[in-house]
Amino acid sequence: MKYPAGTRVLMWRLDEDVPQLMGLCREAGISCDELEKLPMKRQREKVAERLLLFHAFGRTITLEYTEQGAPYINGLDVNISISHTPRLVALALSEEHVIGIDAEQMDREQVLRVRDKFLNDKEKQFIAPEDRAAHIIAWTAKEAIIKAERNSALDWTEGIGLEPFTVKDEEVTFAARCGDNRYCLTTRCVEGHYLTLATPTCR
């Protein structure tokens, strides 16, 4: 898949259980001992994340986190964003610009019930109440922008505004604004998920 220049996206489909993932780490010489203290579900996601980071950088990488919970790599000038679902871990990297990524399963019905919590009045005009796909794309777009902004306190409804978009089978590209910043959103169907990447656009 092609993304804007300087952007890399890596994905791990979670077919393996924790012992299998740990075995892959040991084979590659990846340190994961501290992850054994985590609950099993979280451990599975974090071990896959560690494997993706190893593939991206060729060595064991331990992430640090800001007070807002945004990941970074100490000593490396690279922007990083991560998304976890029970079936997929996605990692986005860029040395050139801020970046945000989010993935949600395509069958997730819950977004229809919380529509008022993340869509503003303008967005409700082009996202029909029963359109599950459009709701999930909008959700992932706003989550990806929040990650790019590195600000989990952003107002989901009025703080981020999505431009109208049309759901397509392969790829959806649209724009959004967050304060003075504008973003390009690219959503793709991947392994039963909608995967959305947020990158900055010119103002």
C-alpha positions in Angstrom: 0.0 0.0 0.0 1.3 3.5 -0.9 1.1 6.3 1.6 2.5 9.9 1.5 6.2 10.2 1.1 8.1 9.4 4.2 5.3 7.3 5.7 5.5 3.6 6.6 2.6 1.5 7.8 3.2 -2.0 9.2 0.5 -4.4 10.2 0.4 -7.7 12.1 -2.7 -9.9 11.8 -3.2 -11.5 15.2 -3.6 -15.2 14.3 -1.1 -16.4 17.0 -1.6 -16.9 20.7 0.7 -15.4 23.3 3.1 -18.4 23.5 3.5 -18.4 19.7 4.2 -14.7 19.6 6.7 -15.0 22.5 8.4 -17.8 20.6 8.8 -15.6 17.6 10.3 -12.9 19.9 12.8 -15.4 21.4 13.8 -16.6 17.9 14.5 -13.0 16.8 16.3 -12.1 20.1 13.6 -9.6 21.0 13.3 -8.8 24.7 9.8 -9.2 26.0 10.2 -10.5 29.5 8.5 -7.4 31.1 5.4 -8.0 29.0 4.6 -11.3 30.8 3.1 -9.3 33.7 0.3 -7.9 31.5 -3.2 -9.4 31.2 -3.3 -12.0 28.4 -5.2 -9.9 25.9 -3.0 -6.8 26.4 0.1 -9.0 26.4 -0.8 -10.4 23.0 -1.2 -7.0 21.5 2.0 -5.6 23.0 4.1 -8.6 21.9 2.9 -8.2 18.3 3.6 -4.5 18.6 7.2 -5.3 19.8 7.6 -7.6 16.7 6.4 -4.9 14.4 8.9 -2.4 15.9 11.7 -4.9 15.5 10.8 -5.4 11.8 10.7 -1.6 11.4 14.1 -0.8 13.1 16.0 -4.1 13.1 16.4 -4.1 16.9 14.4 -4.2 20.1 12.6 -0.9 20.7 11.0 0.0 23.9 8.4 2.8 23.6 8.1 5.7 26.0 4.9 7.7 26.5 4.0 11.3 27.0 1.7 12.5 29.8 -1.1 12.3 27.2 -0.3 8.7 26.5 1.3 9.3 23.0 4.1 6.9 22.1 7.6 8.0 21.2 11.0 6.4 20.8 13.7 8.0 23.0 16.7 9.1 21.0 15.0 8.8 17.6 13.5 11.6 15.6 10.5 9.8 14.2 6.8 10.2 14.6 5.0 7.1 15.6 1.4 6.0 16.0 -0.1 2.6 17.0 -3.5 1.0 16.9 -4.6 -2.3 18.4 -7.7 -4.4 17.9 -8.3 -8.1 19.0 -7.4 -9.1 15.4 -4.8 -6.6 14.2 -2.0 -4.3 15.3 -1.0 -1.4 13.0 2.1 0.8 13.3 2.6 4.1 11.4 6.0 5.8 11.2 7.2 9.1 9.6 10.4 11.1 9.9 8.8 14.0 8.0 5.5 14.9 9.6 3.1 14.1 12.4 1.0 11.0 11.9 -2.0 9.2 13.4 -3.4 5.7 12.7 -6.5 3.9 13.9 -8.2 0.6 13.1 -11.6 -0.7 13.9 -13.4 -4.0 13.0 -15.8 -3.6 10.1 -18.6 -5.4 12.0 -18.5 -3.1 15.1 -22.1 -2.1 15.7 -21.5 0.0 18.8 -20.6 3.1 16.9 -24.2 3.5 15.8 -25.4 3.8 19.4 -22.8 6.5 20.3 -23.3 8.6 17.2 -24.0 11.8 19.2 -20.8 11.5 21.1 -18.4 11.9 18.1 -20.4 13.4 15.2 -21.3 17.1 15.0 -24.4 18.4 13.3 -22.7 19.0 9.9 -21.3 15.4 9.9 -24.8 14.0 10.7 -26.0 15.6 7.5 -23.9 13.3 5.3 -23.6 10.2 7.6 -26.9 8.4 7.7 -28.0 7.0 11.1 -27.9 3.4 9.8 -24.7 3.6 7.8 -22.3 1.5 9.9 -19.4 1.7 7.6 -19.5 5.6 7.4 -19.7 5.7 11.2 -16.7 3.5 11.7 -14.7 5.5 9.1 -15.6 8.7 10.9 -14.6 7.2 14.3 -11.2 6.0 13.0 -10.6 9.3 11.3 -11.2 11.3 14.5 -9.2 8.9 16.6 -6.3 9.1 14.1 -6.4 12.9 14.2 -6.4 12.9 18.0 -3.3 10.7 17.9 -1.6 13.0 15.3 -2.4 16.0 17.6 -1.1 14.0 20.6 -4.0 15.4 22.6 -6.4 13.0 24.1 -8.5 15.9 25.6 -9.7 17.1 22.2 -13.5 17.5 21.8 -14.6 14.8 19.4 -17.6 16.7 18.1 -16.7 20.3 17.7 -12.9 20.0 18.0 -12.6 18.0 14.8 -14.6 18.5 11.6 -14.7 16.0 8.8 -15.4 16.9 5.2 -18.1 14.9 3.4 -17.0 11.5 2.1 -18.5 8.5 0.3 -17.8 4.9 1.4 -16.1 2.8 -1.2 -14.9 -0.8 -1.2 -11.2 -0.2 -1.5 -10.1 3.3 -0.4 -11.7 6.5 0.9 -9.8 9.8 0.9 -11.1 12.9 2.5 -10.1 16.0 4.5 -10.7 17.2 8.0 -9.8 20.2 10.2 -8.6 20.4 13.8 -8.2 24.0 15.0 -5.8 25.6 12.6 -4.6 22.3 11.3 -5.9 20.4 8.3 -5.5 16.7 7.7 -5.8 14.2 4.9 -7.5 11.0 5.9 -6.9 7.8 4.0 -9.1 4.8 4.9 -8.6 1.3 3.6 -10.2 -2.1 4.1 -7.6 -4.4 5.6 -8.2 -7.8 7.1 -11.8 -7.1 8.1 -11.0 -3.7 9.4 -11.2 -0.1 8.4 -7.7 1.3 8.8 -7.4 5.1 8.7 -4.2 7.1 8.5 -4.1 10.9 9.2 -1.4 13.0 7.7 -1.1 16.9 7.6 -2.1 18.9 4.6 -1.2 22.5 3.6 -3.3 25.1 5.3 
